[in-house]
Amino acid sequence: MSTFAKANKIPEPVDARVKNGALSVDLADGRTISVPLKWFPRLFHGTPAERAKFELSFDGIHWPDLNEDIPVEGLLRGEKSGESRKSIRRWLRYRAKGQKEPILELPLPPELAKWLVKHGDSKQGKKLHPRRQRAA
């Protein structure tokens, strides 16, 4: 008896929306995944305009105004946000002041910086994994 392991390809997202307390993501294979919005506190606390502005990539959805990234693979597994309560509280404090949470930028190791220059990075107008932007 032989066994055959099928490759598990994760389908790309083709659309996303927040409605009636749920995040729904349409996938390229025809499925739609819907999960409770409360699973993702940044989306839950975001305004309708912030939620409507998202970018689709080959493996997930990014909300630039909320600094939120949700991978399709995690949705398929039923995974909630892994962000700590402490981090969410800090983010909410910045929001209450009308400020964006600072994002730390670390210096890249020289080998990685050279690789990015050679293969293209956003500083040169190219992206390694282009995102399709969606605006409200």
MIGU-998990 format. One record per residue: residue in three letters; x, y, z negated of N, C-alpha, C, O in turn. Coordinates in steps of 0.001 Angstrom, whole numbers, plus 524288, in hexadecimal, padded with zeros to 5 digits. Layout:
BEGIN
ALAXYZXYZXYZXYZ...
! end
This chain:
BEGIN
MET803457FB6E8000080000800008000080376804D68000080731805257FCFBSER802478088F803508055A80D598037780200811E7801947FD33811C9801D5THR8049F815C77FFBC801D881A807FE0C803A681EF9801798082581F2B8032DPHE8002F822728026C80160826F4805A58000582BD78028A7FB8782C9880100ALA803DC82F1B801A5802F8833FE7FED28023983853802D5805B783972805F2LYS7FDBD83AAC802B87FC8083EDC806507FEE3843F9804537FEA3845277FFABALA8012E846F8807E18035284C0E806607FECC84F8A804997FAAD84FB180712ASN7FFA0852458005E7FB8F855907FE2A7FC7885B347FFD67FF3185E227FD2ALYS7FA3485CB78043D7FADB86202806457F6C58658C803C47F21E86456803BDILE7F894869E9801AD7F51386DB57FF417F31F87164803877F64B873D380633PRO7EDFB871D9804397EBEC875478084D7ECB287B0B806F57ECC387C8E80265GLU7ED4587E3180B057EDE5883D780A4A7E8B088658808DF7E48E8848580A84PRO7E8ED88A91805C97E42288D87804D67E2F6890F3809997E68A8931980BFEVAL7DDF78917280AF67DC7B894C780F5B7D9248996980D9B7D87989D2A81088ASP7D71189925808DF7D40E89D8B806BD7D37289CBE800DD7D3E9898637FEE1ALA7D2698A0FE7FE2B7D1818A0C87F8887CD9C8A5037F71E7CD608A91B7F9A1ARG7CA878A3F97F3057C6BF8A7E37F13D7C5748A6E17EB847C5D38A2817E98FVAL7C3ED8AB197E8EE7C2258AAC57E38A7BC6D8AC657E3877BB098B0A77E545LYS7B91F8A8E17E1827B3878A9E67E18A7B0F98A6C77DD307B2418A2367DC66ASN7AD678A9307DA637AA6D8A6897D6487ADE08A3B27D2527ACB089F4E7D0C0GLY7B22C8A63C7D0B67B5868A4027CCBD7B8DA89F717CE827BAC389C6D7CB49ALA7B99389EE67D3A57BCBA89A937D5AA7C08289C837D9D97BF608A0357DCB4LEU7C4F9899F77DA257C8AA89AB77DE687C7BB896467E2377C805891B57E0BBSER7C69E8978D7E7197C5DA893997EB257C9FD894557EF577CAE7898AE7F12DVAL7CC788900B7F0D67D0948902F7F4C67CF2E88C507F9137CE75887AA7F813ASP7CECE88E4A7FDE27CDD188B01802717D30E889078047C7D6CC88C01804F9LEU7D343883F8805AC7D80F8818C807867D7C08803F80D537D38287FAB80F83ALA7DC4087FCE80FBE7DC8B87EBE8155E7DA108798E816D87D87B878DF81B56ASP7D9AE875E4813367D765870C8814777D176870B3813D47CF0986C938144CGLY7CF1787545812C07C967875978125E7C7428757D80CD67C2AC876B180C07ARG7CA71874178090B7C89987406803A27C87A879838015B7CB3C87D028032CTHR7C54487A377FD617C53187EF77FA387C5D887D4F7F48D7C311879E07F2A5ILE7C98287FC37F1E67CA6987EBD7EC5B7C8298835A7E9577C94E887DA7EA95SER7C4FA882447E5657C2EE886627E1FE7C457885107DC637C382880B27DA8EVAL7C681888F67D9B37C806888487D43A7C61288CFD7D1237C54B8912E7D35BPRO7C54788C547CC087C395890C37C8D27C7A3895297C8E27CC54894307C875LEU7C5CF899E67C9687C94389E727C9897CC4989EFB7C46B7D0AE8A0EE7C468LYS7C9FF89D4B7C0237CC9789DAE7BB097D1A289A807BAC97D4D289B557B748TRP7D265896E77BE6B7D73C893E97BE8E7DBEA897677BFBA7E059896067BE79PHE7DAF189BF07C2247DF2189F6B7C3D87DE138A4E87C1A77DB7E8A8147C42EPRO7E0168A6017BCF07DED68AAE77BA3A7DFF18AFDD7BD537DCFE8B3A47BCE7ARG7E40D8AFF37C0627E5288B4BC7C3627E0D08B5BC7C7607DF1F8BA2F7C80ALEU7DF0B8B1B27C9F97DAA68B2587CD9A7D5AC8B3C07CAA87D2A88B7137CC61PHE7D4DA8B13F7C6457D02D8B22F7C3197CFD88B7EF7C1827CBA18BA407C1A9HIS7D4428BA3B7BFFD7D4598BFB17BE3F7D5198C38C7C2B77D4CD8C8457C1DEGLY7D60F8C1AA7C76A7D6DA8C5237CBDE7D1C88C7A67CDAF7CD848C5A77CCB8THR7D2588CC077D04D7CDCE8CEB17D28F7CC488CBEE7D7A67CF6B8C9037D9D5PRO7C7898CCD07D9887C6158CA8B7DE967C9DB8CC107E2FC7CB0D8C8DB7E65EALA7CBB88D0EA7E2F07CF648D2A17E6FF7D4968CFB47E6907D6D98CE367EA89GLU7D67F8CEE17E1C77DB648CC007E1097DAC58C64F7E2AB7DE598C4067E4EEARG7D64B8C40C7E18D7D5548BE8F7E3007D4D08BDE67E8E17D6478B9DB7EB08ALA7D2B98C1E57EB7A7D1CA8C1887F11D7D6D08C2187F4487D7028C0917F8D6LYS7DADE8C44A7F1DB7DFD88C5087F4A37E3778C07B7F3537E5D88C0587EF26PHE7E3D88BCC97F6EC7E7258B83E7F6107EA128B6D97FB027E8C48B8A37FF47GLU7EE0D8B3A07FA5C7F1348B1CD7FEB67F12D8ABD47FEAD7F1D18A9637FA95LEU7F0708A98E803327F0938A3DC803B67F5F18A23B805AC7F8268A4B980924SER7F80489E0F803717FCE589BDC805677FBE78961D8067F7F78C8943A805BFPHE7FFD18935B8083C7FF1388DD58098F7FDAC88A84804D77FB7C8864780572ASP7FEE688C62800187FDFA889157FB8A7FA9188B797F74C7F9BD889077F33DGLY7F891890317F8217F559892837F4087F375897FA7F53E7F392899BF7F9B6ILE7F1B589AA37F11C7EF7D89FDA7F18B7F2588A36C7EDC37F3948A1E37E960HIS7F3658A83A7EF807F6168AC187EC4F7F2BE8B1097EC197F0EB8B2F57F01DTRP7F1F78B30D7E7607EF3F8B8027E6877F3598BBF27E4CA7F4D18BBFA7E036PRO7F5428BF4E7E85D7F98D8C2D57E7107F8418C6BD7E2BC7FB9E8C7F07DF84ASP7F3818C8B87E2997F21D8CC987DEA67F18C8CA3E7D9347F1988CD137D552LEU7F1048C51F7D8EA7F06D8C2757D3E57F5458BF487D27E7F5928BD107CE3CASN7F9098BF0F7D6057FDB88BBDF7D5547FC338B63B7D3F37FE318B3F07D039GLU7F8A78B41F7D70B7F6A38AECD7D6317F7998AB757DAFE7F6848AD127DF64ASP7F9A08A6D27DA1C7FA728A2FB7DE3C7F7DE89DE17DC977F8C689BF27D849ILE7F4A689BB87E00B7F206896CA7DEDC7F312892FE7E3557F174893EC7E7C3PRO7F5C888EB47E2247F6EB88ADE7E6387F240887407E7367EF7A885CD7E390VAL7F168885D47EC147ED36882337ED7C7EDF787D037EAB37EA3087AB07E8D9GLU7F2CD87B2E7EA637F3CE8762C7E7D67F1D18762F7E2317EF98872507E066GLY7F29B87A817DF697F0AA87AEB7DA0A7EABC87AD07D9D27E879878637D657LEU7E83587D6D7DD837E27487D567DDB07E078877D37DE9A7DCB4876217DC24LEU7E309875017E2307E16D86FA87E3517E21A86C157DE927DF3A868497DDEDARG7E5E386D547DB4F7E6D686A3D7D68D7E37E86C007D1F17E389869847CDD3GLY7E099870477D29C7DD5A8723D7CE5A7E073875157CA2A7DEE58752D7C59DGLU7E4D6877687CBB27E82F87A1A7C7EE7E67087FB67C7147E562882927CACCLYS7E6248813D7C2217E4F7886A57C0AD7EA06889C07C0AA7EE44887957C14FSER7E98488EE57BFEC7EE1A892377BF847F199890437BB207EFB588EBE7B6F9GLY7F6A2890507BC0B7FA5588EBA7B8087FC8E893557B5098000A892AC7B1C9GLU7FA91897FF7B61B7FC9E89CAD7B3897FB0789CC27ADC97F69589B837AC72SER7FEA989E377AA727FDA789E3D7A4D47F9F98A2B17A3487F98A8A69D7A608ARG7F7638A20579EE77F3F08A62579CE17F7038AB1B79BBB7F51C8AF7279C8ELYS7FBC48AA69799D47FF1D8AEEF798A7800258B21379D9F7FFE78B6E079D8FSER801498AF667A1E18024F8B2007A6DA7FD6F8B4CB7A8DC7FDC88B9337AAC1ILE7F8E78B2467A8767F4038B4B87AA347F2D18B9927A6EA7F13E8BD9A7A903ARG7F38F8B92F7A1C77F29A8BDC079E617F62B8C24979FDA7F4778C6C77A009ARG7FB248C1167A0E97FECB8C52E7A28B7FCF18C79D7A7AA7FCFF8CC647A831TRP7FB528C4737AB697F9708C6637B0747F4968C9CD7AFB87F4178CDE37B233LEU7F1078C8207AC537EC4A8CB307AB497ED908D06B7A8B97EAF08D4507A9C4ARG7F18B8D08F7A5647F3258D58E7A2FB7F50A8D95C7A72F7F3A68DDF67A711TYR7F8278D7837AAD77F9E68DADE7AF1E7F53C8DCC47B24F7F4FD8E15A7B3BCARG7F1998D9567B36D7ECEB8DAD37B6787E9C68DF017B3AF7E7DD8E2AB7B625ALA7E93A8DE777AE877E62B8E23F7AB777E8978E7B27ABCF7E5D78EB9F7AB6DLYS7EDBE8E7E97AC8A7F0758ECF37AD0B7F0A58EECE7B2BA7F2C58F2F77B3DCGLY7EE6A8EBB87B6487EE928ED1C7BBD17F3DC8EC327BE4D7F5238EE977C246GLN7F6F78E8B77BBF77FC378E7A47BDE87FC8B8E2117BFFA7F9748DEAC7BE8DLYS800598E13E7C358801808DBF37C529805BC8D9B07C1AB809488DC707BFF1GLU8054B8D4AE7C0AD8093A8D1FF7BD9380E528D1D97C0A480E548D05F7C537PRO812AC8D35D7BE2F817A08D3327C115819208CD8D7C264818558C9FA7BF46ILE81B468CCDD7C6FD81D0E8C7B87C8B1822FE8C7CF7C8A3825748CAF47CB51LEU8253E8C4567C59282AE78C42A7C52B82D4F8C2417CA3C82B698BE8E7CCA6GLU831748C4CB7CBC8834658C3187D059839E58C1D37CE8C83CA98C5347CC89LEU83B6F8BD137CF41840998BB597CDAF844438BB747D25B842968BA9F7D6C9PRO849418BC797D16384CE98BC2D7D5D284D358B6957D7D284D4D8B2DC7D4C7LEU84D598B6117DCF384DB18B0E67DF588534E8AEEC7DF30856FB8B1FD7DFA1PRO853F58A9D17DE908593B8A7A37DF1885B2E8A8BE7E49E858188A89D7E84DPRO8603E8A9D47E547862598AB457EA6F861098A75E7EEBC85FFC8A8EB7F329GLU861178A23E7ED7785FF389E537F18585A5A89EDC7F37E8595989E637F82CLEU856B189FDB7EFDF851378A0707F1618506A8A5717F47D84D7F8A5767F850ALA852F18A9A77F2E9852818AE9E7F5C0854738ADFC7FB5C852078AFF97FF01LYS858D58AB367FC0F85AE78AA4B801558571B8A7048048E856378A82180925TRP854DE8A2F7802218512E89FA2804E384C6D8A2C4806AC84AA18A22580B16LEU84A618A6238033E845D18A94D804A5847008AD0380920843C18ADBA80C9AVAL84B9B8AF608091484D1C8B2DE80D5984D7C8AFCC8127384BB18B19781689LYS84FD58AB298122C850808A7F0816DC84B418A6148190984A7A8A61F81DC8HIS847A08A4708159C842AD8A2238174A83E218A6008176C839CA8A490818E9GLY83F0D8AABF815ED83AEE8AEB18161A838588AF5B810D9836F98AB8B80E43ASP837AF8B43080F4C834D78B56580A81831A58BA4B80B5F832228BCDA80F6ASER82E5E8BB9E8079382ACD8C0098083A82DB48C538808AC82B898C8F380ACBLYS832958C597806BA8358A8CA7480730837058CB9280CD4837F38D01180E40GLN8373F8C78D810048388A8C83A81585833AA8C81D818F2834068C7B481DB9GLY82F208C87A8167882A4B8C88181973828448C32981AE5824718C2C281DC8LYS82AB68BF09818FA828F68B9B881A008274A8B74B814EA828F18B8FF810BCLYS8240E8B35E815388227C8B08081090823738AABC8117B822A38A8BD815C8LEU825328A81480D62826138A27980DDE820EF89F9280E7E8209789BE681194HIS81CF68A12880B9F817D489EC380BE4813E48A32780CB3811DE8A547808E4PRO812C58A48B8118780F498A8ED8127F809DE8A7F78103B807D68A39C8105AARG8079E8AC1380E31802608ABCF80C047FEB68AED880F938001C8B2E6811BFARG7FA0B8ACCC8101A7F6118AF908130F7F3448B32680F3B7F0F58B14980B73GLN7F36C8B825810207F1108BBD180C7A7EB428BC5980D777E9698BC11811E6ARG7E87A8BD1D809417E2D98BDD28097C7E18C8C27F806207E2A38C27080171ALA7DF4A8C67D808557DDDE8CB228054C7D7F08CB8E8050D7D5218C98B80866ALA7D6228CE38801007D07D8CEDA8003A7CE1A8D236804717C9628D32780464
! end
